[in-house]
Amino acid sequence: MAHMHNQHGGDAGHHHGGSHSPTHDEHAHAAHGHAHAHGHGKHDHAGHNHLHGVTDQHRIGWAFVIIALFMLVEVVGGVLSGSLALLADAGHMVSDAAALGFSWVAIHYGRRPATAQLSYGYKRLEILAAFVNGCALFVIAAWIVVEAARRFTSPVPVIGKTMLIIALAGLAANIAAFAVLHGGNRENLNLRGAWLHVLGDMLGSVAAIVAAAVILLTGWTPIDPLLSIFVAVVILKSAWGIVRSSAHILLEGTPEGIHLSDIKADLEQNVPEVDNAHHIHAWSITGEQHMVTLHVHPAVGAKACDVVSAVQQRLATRFNIDHVTVQVEQDECSDARSTEGGTQHQVEGR
């Protein structure tokens, strides 16, 4: 529901002023305008996100089972064969299993309702999980590079046949996990992080197969740490993308593809009820759920409730942003004036 509050700049000790109150009709109109702008769209959007969440959770759960089971096989195979490429891939799988488990828990708890202490609920757990997963990839990649450098100076015998069998089985397991995750919602950073983890594992398995083939055919063991470094570079590239995207959301950055100047220009040019839009802020709760707050000077004769409804409708249809808080100012901007000032209406849409 839309809420309208009358404020006076000179009333420093009280949030609500008292000389003018919106009429009952204005309240009703504001509520109707908000419902019209968001009623069906938000319901459909929430249902769509809930369906994605359940599907993504199931996909991540199955991928976790596949990766966790084969992780044990690859650790044993890497130790028996002496292959760093296999151990690197196994180490990546350990990270993957932890990442997938963390992602599953984050999506599970992310569907819990909001509370008084967490007014936006637990959705941010998905972003925290993605950030931690990305940081874990950096650690794994660093370990692979250090171990590879050690093996260049002190070569270790590698059993090529055992390495090849385990690597082929590992590739099959990774392909199965990749297929499970591939149909999920790629806009979800959490699922994308899991998907990139498994993709890195696939490349690791391919590198181990190539290294095993070279060792069997030529006996040249340096190929093992050499290809391990290649896998580490691929992992680092994936890790950087996940950490950068999740950190941007955690820092309340403007969502990708949304420009505040475009929102301002669009509202001023296409919404007759708006004379001027300013103090625009946009951020994300998750990679898919965006929010906007802004101040608006209404056009001459436009009612505050009509302005709010028009702005919300425009941002929902043009920018696909459903959660919008609009502050309608009849006089100068409240952030620029002193404590002595004119009257403003603050209208909040939820």
FIKEDREN-810947 format. One line per 10 residues: their letters; for each residue x, y, z of C-alpha. Coordinates in steps of 0.05 Angstrom, whole numbers, plus 5000, padded with zeros to 4 digits. Example, Ala and Ser with C-alpha at 12.3 -4.5 7.8 and 13.67 -1.06 7.14 Angstrom:
as> 5246/4910/5156; 5273/4979/5143
This chain:
mahmhnqhgg> 5000/5000/5000; 5023/5071/4988; 5034/5114/5050; 5031/5189/5048; 5062/5232/5103; 5058/5307/5109; 5124/5336/5134; 5147/5405/5155; 5219/5424/5153; 5213/5465/5218
daghhhggsh> 5186/5406/5258; 5255/5381/5277; 5233/5337/5335; 5175/5300/5300; 5175/5261/5235; 5104/5280/5215; 5079/5351/5211; 5010/5373/5229; 4982/5432/5189; 4957/5393/5129
spthdehaha> 4935/5321/5120; 4918/5285/5055; 4845/5271/5046; 4814/5202/5051; 4804/5204/4975; 4877/5218/4964; 4896/5158/5007; 4848/5114/4970; 4872/5139/4903; 4945/5128/4922
ahghahahgh> 4930/5057/4946; 4892/5043/4882; 4947/5071/4838; 5000/5029/4873; 4958/4966/4868; 4946/4979/4794; 5020/4989/4781; 5044/4929/4819; 4988/4882/4839; 4992/4833/4781
gkhdhaghnh> 5064/4846/4760; 5094/4835/4829; 5052/4773/4841; 5074/4743/4775; 5146/4764/4786; 5147/4734/4856; 5117/4670/4831; 5167/4667/4775; 5225/4678/4824; 5198/4625/4872
lhgvtdqhri> 5193/4574/4816; 5264/4590/4794; 5287/4584/4867; 5258/4515/4876; 5284/4490/4809; 5353/4520/4821; 5356/4488/4890; 5340/4420/4862; 5392/4428/4807; 5445/4449/4857
gwafviialf> 5427/4391/4903; 5436/4339/4849; 5500/4371/4825; 5526/4369/4897; 5512/4294/4902; 5549/4280/4836; 5609/4323/4853; 5616/4300/4926; 5615/4226/4907; 5666/4232/4851
mlvevvggvl> 5710/4280/4892; 5728/4221/4937; 5746/4178/4876; 5790/4232/4846; 5827/4246/4911; 5845/4172/4917; 5863/4169/4844; 5907/4231/4848; 5945/4203/4908; 5955/4134/4876
sgslallada> 5977/4162/4808; 6018/4219/4836; 5985/4267/4787; 5981/4341/4806; 5930/4353/4751; 5884/4302/4784; 5897/4329/4853; 5884/4400/4827; 5819/4377/4798; 5802/4341/4862
ghmvsdaaal> 5818/4403/4903; 5773/4443/4857; 5719/4390/4869; 5727/4398/4944; 5715/4472/4934; 5657/4456/4888; 5624/4409/4938; 5629/4462/4993; 5605/4517/4945; 5546/4476/4921
gfswvaihyg> 5526/4458/4992; 5531/4531/5013; 5491/4551/4952; 5436/4500/4968; 5431/4526/5040; 5430/4598/5016; 5372/4586/4968; 5335/4545/5021; 5339/4599/5074; 5331/4655/5023
rrpataqlsy> 5258/4635/5015; 5243/4649/5088; 5197/4709/5100; 5224/4776/5123; 5226/4792/5197; 5228/4856/5238; 5304/4849/5244; 5314/4828/5171; 5262/4870/5134; 5286/4844/5066
gykrleilaa> 5289/4772/5089; 5347/4725/5076; 5356/4736/5001; 5425/4766/5010; 5450/4698/5033; 5453/4680/4959; 5500/4738/4946; 5543/4722/5006; 5548/4650/4983; 5569/4673/4914
fvngcalfvi> 5622/4719/4943; 5650/4665/4988; 5650/4615/4931; 5689/4664/4887; 5740/4676/4943; 5748/4601/4952; 5765/4594/4878; 5822/4644/4887; 5850/4602/4944; 5846/4537/4903
aawivveaar> 5879/4570/4843; 5936/4597/4886; 5949/4528/4916; 5952/4497/4846; 6003/4548/4822; 6047/4539/4883; 6045/4463/4878; 6059/4466/4803; 6120/4510/4815; 6145/4460/4867
rftspvpvig> 6137/4402/4818; 6176/4437/4764; 6236/4440/4811; 6224/4371/4841; 6189/4325/4791; 6144/4270/4818; 6133/4203/4782; 6064/4199/4751; 6026/4135/4734; 5996/4154/4667
ktmliialag> 5946/4097/4659; 5914/4106/4728; 5913/4181/4716; 5878/4173/4649; 5823/4126/4676; 5807/4171/4735; 5808/4234/4691; 5760/4203/4641; 5712/4183/4696; 5719/4253/4726
laaniaafav> 5701/4285/4659; 5638/4241/4655; 5617/4262/4726; 5630/4336/4711; 5590/4333/4647; 5532/4302/4685; 5535/4358/4738; 5542/4411/4684; 5481/4385/4648; 5441/4387/4713
lhggnrenln> 5460/4460/4725; 5458/4485/4653; 5383/4494/4649; 5379/4537/4712; 5370/4612/4719; 5435/4643/4696; 5417/4712/4724; 5422/4681/4794; 5493/4695/4817; 5491/4636/4864
lrgawlhvlg> 5473/4586/4809; 5521/4620/4761; 5577/4611/4812; 5560/4537/4819; 5557/4530/4743; 5626/4562/4735; 5655/4517/4789; 5633/4455/4751; 5656/4485/4684; 5724/4495/4715
dmlgsvaaiv> 5723/4422/4737; 5707/4400/4667; 5767/4438/4640; 5809/4408/4696; 5788/4338/4676; 5804/4353/4603; 5873/4379/4623; 5885/4316/4664; 5866/4272/4605; 5913/4310/4558
aaavilltgw> 5969/4306/4610; 5958/4231/4620; 5959/4219/4545; 6024/4258/4536; 6057/4221/4595; 6035/4153/4567; 6060/4169/4497; 6124/4208/4512; 6139/4200/4586; 6145/4277/4592
tpidpllsif> 6119/4289/4663; 6126/4366/4665; 6062/4368/4624; 6024/4352/4688; 6041/4415/4728; 6042/4456/4663; 5969/4440/4648; 5952/4449/4722; 5973/4522/4716; 5928/4529/4656
vavvilksaw> 5870/4503/4698; 5888/4553/4753; 5885/4611/4704; 5816/4589/4681; 5793/4584/4753; 5820/4654/4769; 5782/4684/4710; 5717/4652/4735; 5731/4673/4806; 5742/4745/4788
givrssahil> 5676/4750/4752; 5637/4721/4811; 5673/4763/4864; 5666/4827/4824; 5591/4817/4811; 5574/4796/4882; 5616/4851/4913; 5582/4903/4869; 5514/4880/4897; 5540/4879/4969
legtpegihl> 5566/4950/4960; 5496/4972/4937; 5521/4987/4867; 5475/5008/4811; 5449/4944/4777; 5482/4924/4712; 5445/4951/4652; 5410/5007/4691; 5435/5079/4685; 5408/5131/4733
sdikadleqn> 5412/5185/4679; 5367/5142/4634; 5315/5135/4690; 5316/5211/4701; 5310/5227/4627; 5256/5174/4615; 5212/5198/4672; 5218/5271/4654; 5203/5258/4581; 5150/5204/4584
vpevdnahhi> 5111/5215/4649; 5067/5277/4644; 5057/5280/4720; 5133/5290/4730; 5167/5357/4722; 5234/5337/4750; 5266/5273/4779; 5328/5275/4822; 5365/5241/4880; 5356/5175/4844
hawsitgeqh> 5387/5113/4876; 5384/5042/4849; 5412/4979/4880; 5398/4904/4884; 5378/4855/4938; 5398/4797/4893; 5421/4794/4821; 5348/4794/4799; 5313/4838/4850; 5326/4912/4840
mvtlhvhpav> 5302/4973/4879; 5298/5048/4867; 5286/5109/4910; 5279/5179/4880; 5253/5249/4892; 5203/5280/4844; 5176/5350/4832; 5106/5341/4804; 5079/5376/4743; 5032/5435/4756
gakacdvvsa> 4965/5409/4781; 4988/5336/4789; 4968/5302/4854; 5021/5266/4895; 4984/5200/4891; 4979/5205/4815; 5053/5221/4809; 5072/5160/4851; 5027/5113/4811; 5053/5139/4745
vqqrlatrfn> 5127/5134/4766; 5118/5063/4792; 5082/5040/4730; 5135/5070/4685; 5194/5040/4723; 5159/4972/4724; 5144/4970/4650; 5206/5006/4622; 5261/4983/4670; 5229/4921/4702
idhvtvqveq> 5237/4949/4772; 5179/4932/4817; 5201/4960/4885; 5201/5036/4880; 5200/5089/4935; 5179/5158/4911; 5185/5223/4951; 5141/5277/4919; 5163/5347/4936; 5118/5407/4925
decsdarste> 5173/5458/4939; 5248/5455/4939; 5284/5389/4951; 5282/5370/5024; 5355/5349/5023; 5377/5418/5000; 5336/5462/5046; 5347/5482/5119; 5303/5459/5176; 5258/5519/5161
ggtqhqvegr> 5222/5504/5097; 5160/5487/5058; 5113/5429/5058; 5126/5363/5023; 5089/5298/5014; 5128/5234/5023; 5097/5174/4989; 5126/5105/4997; 5108/5047/4952; 5120/4977/4975
